Amino acid sequence: MLQVNLHPVYGFSLLVLLPLVQGLLGGFAIEITEITPNKVLTFKVTAQPDHPEIVGHFSLDKGQLYLEANADGTTTVIATSWYRIFVRPAQYFDWWASDIVRNVHFRVLHHIRDLAEADRRRAAGSRS
Protein backbone atom coordinates (compact mmCIF):
# COMPACT_ATOMS: atom_id res chain seq x y z
CA MET A 1 0.00 0.00 0.00
CA LEU A 2 1.32 3.43 -0.96
CA GLN A 3 -0.13 6.85 -0.40
CA VAL A 4 0.38 10.44 -1.50
CA ASN A 5 -1.04 13.63 -0.01
CA LEU A 6 -2.75 16.12 -2.31
CA HIS A 7 -3.67 19.73 -1.80
CA PRO A 8 -7.41 20.44 -1.84
CA VAL A 9 -8.86 18.93 -4.98
CA TYR A 10 -11.24 21.18 -6.91
CA GLY A 11 -13.88 19.18 -8.72
CA PHE A 12 -11.63 16.12 -8.67
CA SER A 13 -13.48 12.84 -8.93
CA LEU A 14 -12.50 9.19 -8.87
CA LEU A 15 -14.31 8.84 -12.21
CA VAL A 16 -11.52 10.95 -13.72
CA LEU A 17 -9.11 8.23 -12.63
CA LEU A 18 -10.68 5.43 -14.70
CA PRO A 19 -8.98 6.22 -18.04
CA LEU A 20 -5.85 7.27 -16.16
CA VAL A 21 -5.57 3.96 -14.35
CA GLN A 22 -6.23 2.02 -17.56
CA GLY A 23 -3.60 4.03 -19.46
CA LEU A 24 -0.93 3.79 -16.79
CA LEU A 25 -1.35 0.06 -16.30
CA GLY A 26 -0.12 -0.44 -19.87
CA GLY A 27 -1.69 -3.61 -21.24
CA PHE A 28 -3.73 -4.52 -18.19
CA ALA A 29 -7.50 -4.41 -18.79
CA ILE A 30 -9.66 -3.55 -15.80
CA GLU A 31 -13.31 -3.70 -14.80
CA ILE A 32 -14.69 -1.41 -12.10
CA THR A 33 -16.22 -3.45 -9.28
CA GLU A 34 -16.90 -0.70 -6.74
CA ILE A 35 -17.13 3.05 -6.88
CA THR A 36 -18.16 5.42 -4.15
CA PRO A 37 -17.87 9.00 -5.47
CA ASN A 38 -14.99 10.90 -3.90
CA LYS A 39 -14.11 7.93 -1.68
CA VAL A 40 -13.14 4.62 -3.31
CA LEU A 41 -12.54 3.07 -6.73
CA THR A 42 -11.97 -0.70 -6.81
CA PHE A 43 -11.28 -2.67 -9.97
CA LYS A 44 -10.48 -6.21 -10.99
CA VAL A 45 -7.90 -7.00 -13.63
CA THR A 46 -9.52 -8.89 -16.52
CA ALA A 47 -6.48 -9.17 -18.83
CA GLN A 48 -2.73 -8.82 -18.49
CA PRO A 49 0.01 -8.13 -21.03
CA ASP A 50 1.13 -11.17 -23.01
CA HIS A 51 4.72 -10.71 -21.89
CA PRO A 52 6.95 -13.78 -21.37
CA GLU A 53 8.16 -12.51 -18.00
CA ILE A 54 4.58 -12.16 -16.73
CA VAL A 55 2.63 -15.05 -18.29
CA GLY A 56 2.43 -17.91 -15.82
CA HIS A 57 4.58 -16.12 -13.25
CA PHE A 58 2.58 -13.13 -11.98
CA SER A 59 -1.11 -12.30 -11.77
CA LEU A 60 -2.35 -8.85 -10.80
CA ASP A 61 -5.84 -9.59 -9.48
CA LYS A 62 -7.32 -6.27 -8.37
CA GLY A 63 -6.54 -2.74 -7.28
CA GLN A 64 -8.09 0.03 -5.24
CA LEU A 65 -7.71 3.78 -4.91
CA TYR A 66 -9.04 5.27 -1.70
CA LEU A 67 -9.41 9.00 -0.98
CA GLU A 68 -9.11 10.19 2.61
CA ALA A 69 -9.73 13.83 3.60
CA ASN A 70 -7.15 15.32 5.97
CA ALA A 71 -7.77 17.96 8.64
CA ASP A 72 -5.45 20.41 6.85
CA GLY A 73 -7.60 20.37 3.69
CA THR A 74 -5.36 18.01 1.74
CA THR A 75 -6.43 14.60 0.48
CA THR A 76 -4.53 11.37 0.92
CA VAL A 77 -4.81 8.89 -1.94
CA ILE A 78 -4.07 5.32 -0.90
CA ALA A 79 -3.34 2.76 -3.60
CA THR A 80 -3.55 -0.96 -2.90
CA SER A 81 -3.05 -3.91 -5.26
CA TRP A 82 -3.60 -7.63 -4.85
CA TYR A 83 -1.45 -10.01 -6.84
CA ARG A 84 -0.21 -13.60 -6.90
CA ILE A 85 3.12 -15.04 -7.98
CA PHE A 86 3.66 -18.56 -9.32
CA VAL A 87 7.43 -19.00 -9.10
CA ARG A 88 9.87 -20.27 -6.51
CA PRO A 89 11.49 -19.23 -4.26
CA ALA A 90 8.37 -17.19 -3.53
CA GLN A 91 10.02 -14.88 -1.00
CA TYR A 92 12.66 -13.80 -3.53
CA PHE A 93 10.23 -13.29 -6.41
CA ASP A 94 7.72 -11.54 -4.17
CA TRP A 95 10.38 -8.87 -3.65
CA TRP A 96 10.49 -8.30 -7.43
CA ALA A 97 6.70 -8.41 -7.80
CA SER A 98 6.26 -5.91 -4.95
CA ASP A 99 8.78 -3.61 -6.62
CA ILE A 100 6.92 -3.76 -9.95
CA VAL A 101 3.56 -3.04 -8.29
CA ARG A 102 5.11 -0.25 -6.20
CA ASN A 103 6.43 1.41 -9.37
CA VAL A 104 2.99 1.23 -11.00
CA HIS A 105 1.53 2.79 -7.83
CA PHE A 106 4.10 5.60 -7.98
CA ARG A 107 3.27 6.30 -11.64
CA VAL A 108 -0.47 6.44 -10.92
CA LEU A 109 -0.15 8.43 -7.67
CA HIS A 110 2.28 10.97 -9.11
CA HIS A 111 0.02 11.49 -12.11
CA ILE A 112 -2.99 11.96 -9.82
CA ARG A 113 -0.97 14.48 -7.78
CA ASP A 114 0.03 16.37 -10.94
CA LEU A 115 -3.60 16.52 -12.15
CA ALA A 116 -4.86 17.69 -8.75
CA GLU A 117 -2.18 20.37 -8.43
CA ALA A 118 -2.86 21.61 -11.97
CA ASP A 119 -6.55 21.89 -11.00
CA ARG A 120 -5.57 23.85 -7.89
CA ARG A 121 -3.37 26.24 -9.90
CA ARG A 122 -6.15 26.80 -12.48
CA ALA A 123 -8.68 27.46 -9.72
CA ALA A 124 -6.32 29.87 -7.95
CA GLY A 125 -5.61 31.68 -11.25
CA SER A 126 -9.30 32.13 -12.03
CA ARG A 127 -9.90 33.73 -8.61
CA SER A 128 -7.25 36.41 -9.06
Residue pairs with C-beta under 8 A, 6 or more apart in sequence:
1 78
1 79
1 80
2 78
2 79
2 102
2 105
2 106
2 109
3 76
3 77
3 78
3 79
3 109
4 76
4 77
4 109
4 110
4 112
4 113
5 70
5 74
5 75
5 76
6 12
6 74
6 75
6 76
6 77
6 112
6 113
6 116
6 117
7 73
7 74
7 75
7 116
7 117
7 120
8 73
8 74
8 75
8 120
9 75
9 116
9 119
9 120
10 119
10 120
10 122
10 123
11 119
12 75
12 115
12 116
12 119
13 37
13 38
14 35
14 36
14 37
14 38
14 39
14 40
14 41
14 65
14 67
15 35
15 37
16 115
17 41
17 65
17 112
18 32
18 41
20 108
20 111
20 112
20 115
21 30
21 41
21 43
21 63
21 65
21 108
22 28
22 29
22 30
24 104
24 107
24 108
24 111
25 45
25 104
26 49
27 47
27 48
27 49
27 50
27 51
28 45
28 47
28 48
28 49
28 60
29 45
29 46
29 47
30 43
30 44
30 45
30 46
30 63
31 43
31 44
31 46
32 41
32 42
32 43
33 42
33 43
33 44
33 62
34 40
34 41
34 42
34 64
35 41
35 42
38 67
39 66
39 67
40 64
40 65
40 66
40 67
41 64
41 65
42 62
42 63
42 64
43 62
43 63
43 64
44 61
44 62
45 59
45 60
45 61
45 62
45 63
48 54
48 55
48 58
48 59
48 60
56 86
57 85
57 86
57 87
57 93
58 83
58 84
58 85
58 86
58 97
58 100
59 83
59 84
59 85
59 86
60 81
60 82
60 83
60 101
61 82
61 83
61 84
62 81
62 82
63 79
63 80
63 81
63 82
64 78
64 79
64 80
64 81
65 77
65 78
65 79
65 108
65 112
66 77
66 78
66 79
66 80
67 75
67 76
67 77
67 78
68 75
68 76
68 77
68 78
69 75
70 76
75 116
77 109
77 112
77 113
79 105
79 108
79 109
81 101
81 104
81 105
83 97
83 101
85 93
85 94
85 97
87 93
